Amino acid sequence: MQGPKTPAVAQFRRQIAYLVLAGLVSVPAALAYLASYGPVSIALALAVTFGVFVSIVLGGGLMAAGFYSSASGLDDVVAAAHVEPAGTAALGAATVAVQPIPPLSEVQQEGSLL
C-alpha cells in the first residue's frame, strides 16, 4: 500500500484552514444576529460559540476527509479488493450460496414466504 500523496495532504490542510476561518467568521456573525434580538448572556454566548464553530469544523472536516481519501489514492486500495462472484457470500472461512428474495408480488400471490 502506498502512502498519501503530498498534494492531497496539502489540499486537506488548506481545506481545514478554510473551515477554521469560516468558523471564526461565523461565530461573531451568529452572536451579532442574536444580539440584535436582545441581550446575550454568557451561557448563550458560550453555547453559540461552541455549537457554531464545532458544527462547521466537524461537518466540513468530515467532507475534507472524504476528499482527502479520494485524492490520496486510499480509495483505490479498497476498490481493488477481492470481490466474491455473484450469488456467493464469504462468511469468515466459509463461502455460502446466496438465495435471492422473491419479489413482493410473488409472496402476496402465494400467500406465504415458503
Phi, psi and omega per residue, in radians:
M1 nan 2.259 -3.140
Q2 -1.486 2.684 -3.126
G3 -1.318 3.020 3.137
P4 -1.146 2.552 3.128
K5 -1.430 2.525 -3.068
T6 -1.057 -0.758 3.120
P7 -1.063 -0.582 3.128
A8 -1.174 -0.688 3.124
V9 -1.164 -0.743 3.125
A10 -1.102 -0.718 3.121
Q11 -1.133 -0.716 3.135
F12 -1.098 -0.793 3.127
R13 -1.109 -0.661 3.110
R14 -1.145 -0.724 3.118
Q15 -1.120 -0.720 3.115
I16 -1.127 -0.708 3.116
A17 -1.085 -0.732 3.105
Y18 -1.129 -0.643 3.124
L19 -1.163 -0.727 3.096
V20 -1.107 -0.740 3.099
L21 -1.073 -0.757 3.109
A22 -1.086 -0.685 3.100
G23 -1.146 -0.716 -3.141
L24 -1.190 -0.491 3.095
V25 -1.425 -0.631 -3.068
S26 -1.276 -0.570 -3.113
V27 -1.082 -0.899 3.103
P28 -1.111 -0.573 3.105
A29 -1.131 -0.736 3.117
A30 -1.151 -0.722 3.120
L31 -1.156 -0.673 3.094
A32 -1.134 -0.695 3.105
Y33 -1.088 -0.789 3.127
L34 -1.156 -0.649 3.141
A35 -1.166 -0.413 3.120
S36 -1.208 -0.292 3.132
Y37 -1.725 -0.130 3.137
G38 2.633 -3.080 -3.107
P39 -1.137 2.539 -3.140
V40 -1.926 2.095 3.130
S41 -1.315 2.891 3.123
I42 -1.089 -0.736 -3.133
A43 -1.098 -0.750 3.115
L44 -1.138 -0.746 -3.141
A45 -1.084 -0.748 3.114
L46 -1.158 -0.733 3.141
A47 -1.129 -0.753 3.134
V48 -1.175 -0.751 3.129
T49 -1.034 -0.891 -3.140
F50 -1.117 -0.824 -3.075
G51 -1.118 -0.812 -3.113
V52 -1.177 -0.839 -3.083
F53 -1.113 -0.843 -3.116
V54 -1.151 -0.664 3.132
S55 -1.091 -0.776 -3.122
I56 -1.183 -0.835 -3.081
V57 -1.219 -0.716 -3.133
L58 -1.203 -0.852 3.135
G59 -1.086 -0.839 3.118
G60 -1.204 -0.591 3.121
G61 -1.130 -0.651 3.077
L62 -1.156 -0.679 3.063
M63 -1.143 -0.736 3.119
A64 -1.087 -0.646 3.104
A65 -1.133 -0.664 3.066
G66 -1.140 -0.736 3.095
F67 -1.129 -0.686 3.122
Y68 -1.102 -0.780 -3.134
S69 -1.041 -0.723 3.133
S70 -1.231 -0.785 -3.079
A71 -1.248 -0.475 -3.080
S72 -1.458 -0.193 -3.131
G73 1.583 0.038 3.130
L74 -1.154 -0.514 3.100
D75 -1.204 -0.486 -3.138
D76 -1.119 -0.610 3.122
V77 -1.113 -0.749 -3.139
V78 -1.223 -0.715 -3.121
A79 -1.151 -0.492 -3.118
A80 -1.536 0.049 -3.130
A81 -1.126 2.747 -3.129
H82 -1.111 2.329 3.121
V83 -2.020 2.308 3.128
E84 -1.195 2.569 3.087
P85 -1.068 2.720 3.141
A86 -1.068 2.406 3.106
G87 1.646 -0.030 3.107
T88 -2.275 2.792 3.090
A89 -2.519 2.372 3.115
A90 -1.537 2.169 3.087
L91 -2.136 1.626 -3.080
G92 1.173 -2.126 -3.125
A93 -1.560 -0.204 -3.074
A94 -1.760 2.583 3.017
T95 -2.005 2.197 -3.074
V96 -2.086 2.709 3.084
A97 -1.380 2.481 -3.132
V98 -1.782 2.165 3.116
Q99 -1.623 2.210 3.134
P100 -1.188 2.579 3.088
I101 -1.417 2.300 -3.128
P102 -1.191 2.616 3.092
P103 -1.060 2.673 -3.093
L104 -1.052 -0.575 -3.130
S105 -1.118 -0.645 3.112
E106 -1.211 -0.666 3.137
V107 -1.113 -0.753 -3.130
Q108 -1.177 -0.631 -3.125
Q109 -1.213 -0.720 -3.108
E110 -1.380 -0.457 3.104
G111 1.555 -0.076 3.114
S112 -2.652 2.879 3.126
L113 -1.445 -0.374 -3.087
L114 -1.639 nan nan
